[in-house]
């Protein structure tokens, strides 16, 4: 069975994305062996951003086996992310 993936759609010019980064680093420390974390720059990966219908950054997408299970737009707390990741493990 594959690991869930948490994709962080962000951009270098985005202030809230910079606020999200340390939160994601904290969550990644907790789940690094169970979840794959990917940072996707929307300016460099427009097709991927379009595929996932990213309208604003930061957008976080939790996906497993090709299925989007949860998505968050805006800065999302470590508690919320941890809680959602526990549900998909």
N, C-alpha and C positions, 0 to 999 in steps of 0.2 A: 504494500500500500504506500502511496506517495505521501510525502510531507505536504502540509498546507504551506502556501506561499503568501507572505504579506508584501504587497507591492505599494511602495510609497511614490506616488506621482507628484513631483515637485519641480521647482525651478529655482535657479540661482538668485533671481531678482525678487523672490517672494519672501516677504518678512515672516508671515505665519509658518512658512516651510522651515525657516531657520529656528523658529520656536518649537516645531515638531521634532526636529532632529535629535535633541538630547532625550526626548521622551521615547523615541524609537530605539535609541541606543540602550536605554534602561530596560525596555521590554525585550530587546534582542538578547541581553545578558541572561534573562530568565529562561528564554525559549530557544536559545541558539542551536541546541541539539535536536529540537522537535519541529522547528519551523524555519523555512527558508525566507530570508529577508532580501528584497530587491529594491534599490533606489532607481527610479526612472525619471530622468530629466525630460519633461514634456517638450521642451524646445528641440531636443536632439532626437526624440522618439515620437514624433507626431502621429505616426501610423498606430503605434501601440496605444497612445492616449486616445485616439479616435476609436479604436477597437473597444476600449473599456469605457467609452463615452464620458471621458473626463471633461467636465465643464469648468472646474475651478481647481486651484491648487492651494493647499495640499489635499489630495484625495488618496485615501488608503483603501486598498482592495484586498480582502482575504479570499483566496481561491484554493480549491482542492480538487484534484482530478479534473481540471478544466472547467469546474463549476464555480461561479462567483457566489460565495456564501454570505459576504457582508461587505458593505462599503461605507466609508465615512468621508465627509467633506468638511474641511476646516481642521483646526488643531484638535486632536483627540487625546484624552488623558491616558496615562499608562494603565490605570485601573480598568478603564473601559476596554482597551485593547487586550489586556491580559485576560479579562473575563471572557471576551469573545474567542480568543485563541484557545482557552481551556475547553470551550464548548465544541470545537472542531477537532480536538485531539482524541 
